[in-house]
């Protein structure tokens, strides 16, 4: 075999190798592009299905689910506590708003945990610790804001083990940590799948209807409590809205929906 022939074959092999490398590079680039696109869809949602990814719509429904289950949990807990203490269980409403079975503390906590913990991959211990911190911060801040703007508190852990200014405790934060771990590992995947199964033609009107309802529900509920605080300081209403609140959202009415809410000076 002549050297010219050997050179030709060598050149051919080099060309083939070069073309193969180019194809591999193109495949890798396409794969990276596809992965990036999938990651974007996961975070920002996909228009082809309702509330895909970690979108605001998905988090809003998680907020609603967490609020409802928080109400159920609180009602059962109080019933068991009164049953074991007195032998007779007492059912009491424990809500964060007037209309509907929504304990928004749990709803805010669930939505915040999902938004924070599902954006990256965390170990179980990291998920537990971050959930405990998030739950504690949410509980502490909501208690602080309630007392600051309404002069009332709905829970007080003063004197309990490792309490933090009576607004939360280390054991309760550990409970939040366990809830966050269960939420991320088991509850959210199941709820996410159910939410995304809703047809967009049904889900979108439902989302906007519930969003508007909850906005007005929160505004009415919390402004009624603020007006109650003003009444206790003998400040008369200066608008027809204030008069409306005094007539329909009086103390006895609010006590029905917020039975564990007490004035700060009465503690």
N, C-alpha and C positions, 0 to 999 in steps of 0.2 A: 504494500500500500504506500502510495507516494505521500510525501509530506503535505502536498497541496490538498489531498483528499482528507488527511487527518485534520488539517486546519479548518476545512469546510465543515466537518462533522463537529469539531469543537465549537465553532462559531454558531452552528445550528442549536447545539445544546445550550449555549449561553443565551441565545435568543429565546428559546423555550423557557428557560429558567427565569429570564427577565419578564416574559409575559405572565408566567405563573405568579411571580411576586407582585406584579401590578394587579392581577385579579384578586390576590389575597388582600392587598391593601385596600382595594375598592370594597371588598366584602366587609373588612373591618370597619371602614368608614361608614358603610351603610348600617352595620350593626350598631355602631355608636349613635348614629342619627336616630335609628329606630328606638334604642333604649332611652335616649334623651326625650324623644317624642312621647314614649309611654310614661316616663316620669312626669312630664309636663301635664299629660292627661290625668295622671293619678292625683296631682296636686290641684290643678285648676278645673278639672271636670271635663266631660266629653258631651258635646251637644247631641250625640246620638242616643243618649239615655238620660233619664231623669236623675239629677243630683249625683252625677258620677264624681268619683274622686273625693278629695277632702274640701268640697266646695261649701259656700255659705249655706246653701240650701240643705246640704247633708248635715252640717253642724246645727242648723236650726231645728231639724227634726230630732237630732240627738238631744238637744236642749229640751224639747218637749217630752221625749221619752224619759229622760232623766228626771224631769220635774214631776211627772206622773208617778213613777216608781218611788221617788223620794217621798211623795205624799203618802203612798201606801205603806212604805217602810216606817215613817214617823207615826202613823195612826196605829199600826200593829204594835210598835214599840211601846207607845203610851198605854195601850190596852193591856199589854203583858205586865208592864210596871205597876199599873193600878191593880191588876188582878192579884199579883203576888204580894202586893203591899196590903190590900184590904179584903181580898177574896172576891171582889166584884170588879170586873173589867169595865172601863169607861172608854167609850169611843169619842174622840175629840177631833175636830177639823184642824189640820196643821198645814196651812197654805202660805204662799208668799204673795198671793193676789186674791182679790175678792171673787172673781168669776172663774170657775173651773178648778179641777183638782191638781193645781200646779204649785209644787214647792220649788221655787225658782233657784234656791241655793244649790240644790242637787243638779238642777238643769245647767246652771252656769258652770258648776264644777265639772260635770261630764263633758260639756262642749270645750271647756278650756283644756282639759286633759287630752281629749282627742286631737285638738288642734296642735298642741305642743308635742305630745308623745309619738304621734304618727308621722311626723315630718322627717324623722330619722330613725335608724335602727338602734334600739337600746337593749341592753341585757335586762334580765328580770329584776336584778337588784337596782339597776339604774331607773327602771320604770317604777319600782316601788318607792324609791327615794324621791324622785321628781313628783310622783303622784301625791305623796305625803306633803311635800312642800307646797304644791299647787293648791291642794285641798285646804291646807292650813291658811294660806294667804287669802284665798277666796272667802273662807269663813270669817277670818279676822277682819278683812276689809268691809264685808257686807255688814258685820256687826258694828264696826266703827261708823260707817256711813249712816246706818239706821239711827244710831244714838245721836249723831251729830245733827242730822236734819229733821228728825222726828221726836227726839227726846225720849225714845223708848228703846227697849231691848227685848229680843225674843228668846235669847238664851244667855246664861251666865254660868260659867264654869269656875267661878272664884272659889278657892278652897279645895278644888279637886286636884288630883295628882298631876303635878307638872303643868299647871295651867299657865297660859300666857295672857296676862291682863284680863282673865275671865272670858276672853273671846274664843279661845280654842285651847286645847291641851295636847301634849305630846302623844298620849295614847290615842286620842281621836285622830290626830294626824297620821298615826300608824294605821288606823282603820281606813282613812282616805287612801293610804298607800296600797292596801289590799284591794280596795274597790277599784283603784286605777289599774292595777295589774289584771284583775278580772275583766275590767272594761276593755282594755287593749287586746287581751289574748282571746277572749271568748265573746263578750257581749257586743262590742263594736262590729266585728266581722259579720255576725248574724244580723244585726240591725241594718248594717250597710247594705247587705244583700237584699233584704226585704224592701228597703227604701228605694233602691235602684230598680226593683221590679215594678214599681208604680209607673204606669204609662205616662209619658210627658203631658199628654192632653188632659190627664186627671191631676197629675202631681203639681204642675205649674199653677193652675187656679187655686188648688188646695193650699199650696205654699203661701201665695200672696194673701189669701183670705185669713189664714191662721196668723201670718205675720202682722197684718193690720190689727186683727183682734187682740193679739198679745201686746202690741204696742199700746193700744188704748186701755187694755186691761191693767197693764203696769202703771200707766200714767194716772188712771182713775184711782187705783188702789193706793198708790204711794202719795198722791196729792191729798187723798182723803185723810191719810194718817198725818200728813204735815198740817192739814187744817185742824185736825184734832189737837195737835200740840199747841197751835195758836189759841184754840178755845180754852185750853187749860191755863194759858197765860192771860186770859181775859181780853184777848184781842178780837174785836168784832169784825165781821166780814165787811169788806169795802167794795165788793163786786157781787153781782147776781150769782156768780159761780160759787162764791163762798157761802152765800145764803142757801144755795142748793145743797151743798155738802152738809151744812149744819142741819138741814131738814131731813135729808135722806140717808146720809152716812154719819149718823150720830154715834156716840160712844157705845151704846148698847148694840147697835147693828155691827160695828166693827169688832166688838168683843166676841161675837159669834164666829167670825172667820179668823180672828187672831187671838185665840184664848190664852196663849202663853206670852203675849206681848204685855210688858209692864213698863210703867214710866220709870225713868232713871232715878228720880228723886224718891220713889217709893221702894226702891230695893233695900 
